[in-house]
Every structure is written in structure tokens, then in C-alpha cells.
Amino acid sequence: MARRRIHVSSDHGVFMISVAAELADMHPQTLRMYEQRGLITPKRSPKGTRLYSQEDVDRLRRIQEMTAELGLNLAGVEKVLALEEELDRARKRVAGLEKRMRQAQSEMEAELERVRKSFRAELVPLRHTGALIPIRHLKRRS
């Protein structure tokens, strides 16, 4: 029998509440309470069953770490998570701005090179000095 490997995205809800609670080392009621507070938002099956993803389990572990090891209350956890999300949005915005800056810089360099080439085509060396003079000045003398 051939084996088939299935890849599940880390944000895809696959764990029922009892499994997610066990993976996060919490009581299922704690997960329900965190959902009520908006700390976690599990996916729902068509019948309404909560389905937790690996990302949800990781977030639950992070919440537990902040409360148990760092001594934060849930209001503090909410604030930390909100600040982390704000920081993530700011990082994405900076990355977008940096990308736009690189594009603009590249366009500017290309335009500068185009202008340099257009001036080179208009300049001719003056025989006795070696200086460059615009070709339009030579046309006036003729």
C-alpha cells in the first residue's frame, strides 16, 4: 500500500478543543475563556465545533508562558499581544516602504544614466584643449 503524505498549513484548524487543550497543557474551559476574551479565535467546523490550528496552540502556549512564568494577568497578555501585532504591522509597512525605495532608486539611477548618455552624445572634444563643449555651440560657429 502506498503512503500519501499530507501537508497541513499551520493556520488550518485541525485540533478539537480537547486535543488543543492537551497540547497546550490547559483545561478546555481555559480555552473557552480565552476565546471569550478575544485572545484566541479558533476556526469552526460547519457544525460549529471549535477547530484549533498549530498557530493557535503555539499562541496558547505563549499566553501560558506570559501568565505562569512572567506573572502577567490576562489584561497584560492582551496588551502584549496587541503591541506585538502592531509591531508586526509596522515591520510589514517598513518592508513595503523599503521595497518601494529600492524600486525608486533603481528607476532614478536608470534615468540618471539615460541623461548622462544624452549629454555625452551632445559633447565633442575641443582639439587644442581637450575640453568638452556642447555640440550646439559648434553648430552656431559654422
Solvent accessible surface area in square Angstrom, and as a share of the most:
residue,aa,sasa,rsa
1,M,239,1.07
2,A,99,0.77
3,R,238,0.87
4,R,206,0.75
5,R,232,0.85
6,I,121,0.62
7,H,165,0.74
8,V,69,0.40
9,S,56,0.36
10,S,56,0.36
11,D,68,0.35
12,H,106,0.47
13,G,9,0.09
14,V,66,0.38
15,F,48,0.20
16,M,109,0.49
17,I,27,0.14
18,S,67,0.43
19,V,68,0.39
20,A,0,0.00
21,A,2,0.02
22,E,142,0.64
23,L,69,0.34
24,A,2,0.01
25,D,114,0.59
26,M,28,0.13
27,H,121,0.54
28,P,36,0.23
29,Q,103,0.46
30,T,35,0.20
31,L,0,0.00
32,R,77,0.28
33,M,79,0.35
34,Y,13,0.05
35,E,40,0.18
36,Q,157,0.70
37,R,109,0.40
38,G,52,0.50
39,L,5,0.03
40,I,4,0.02
41,T,108,0.63
42,P,8,0.05
43,K,99,0.42
44,R,120,0.44
45,S,25,0.16
46,P,145,0.91
47,K,196,0.83
48,G,35,0.34
49,T,55,0.32
50,R,59,0.22
51,L,41,0.20
52,Y,0,0.00
53,S,2,0.01
54,Q,66,0.29
55,E,87,0.39
56,D,16,0.08
57,V,0,0.00
58,D,68,0.35
59,R,71,0.26
60,L,0,0.00
61,R,106,0.39
62,R,86,0.32
63,I,0,0.00
64,Q,59,0.26
65,E,76,0.34
66,M,2,0.01
67,T,40,0.23
68,A,79,0.61
69,E,136,0.61
70,L,117,0.58
71,G,62,0.59
72,L,59,0.29
73,N,104,0.53
74,L,30,0.15
75,A,57,0.45
76,G,19,0.18
77,V,0,0.00
78,E,57,0.25
79,K,125,0.53
80,V,44,0.25
81,L,9,0.05
82,A,52,0.41
83,L,93,0.46
84,E,63,0.28
85,E,80,0.36
86,E,96,0.43
87,L,88,0.44
88,D,63,0.33
89,R,147,0.54
90,A,49,0.38
91,R,151,0.55
92,K,137,0.58
93,R,164,0.60
94,V,78,0.45
95,A,55,0.43
96,G,33,0.32
97,L,73,0.36
98,E,81,0.36
99,K,115,0.49
100,R,161,0.59
101,M,113,0.51
102,R,133,0.49
103,Q,93,0.41
104,A,56,0.44
105,Q,85,0.38
106,S,67,0.43
107,E,119,0.53
108,M,125,0.56
109,E,97,0.44
110,A,66,0.51
111,E,85,0.38
112,L,84,0.42
113,E,62,0.28
114,R,137,0.50
115,V,51,0.29
116,R,115,0.42
117,K,120,0.51
118,S,47,0.30
119,F,112,0.47
120,R,144,0.52
121,A,80,0.62
122,E,69,0.31
123,L,56,0.28
124,V,38,0.22
125,P,95,0.60
126,L,40,0.20
127,R,239,0.87
128,H,155,0.69
129,T,84,0.49
130,G,53,0.51
131,A,50,0.39
132,L,109,0.54
133,I,28,0.14
134,P,30,0.19
135,I,60,0.31
136,R,118,0.43
137,H,69,0.31
138,L,60,0.30
139,K,140,0.59
140,R,169,0.62
141,R,173,0.63
142,S,129,0.83
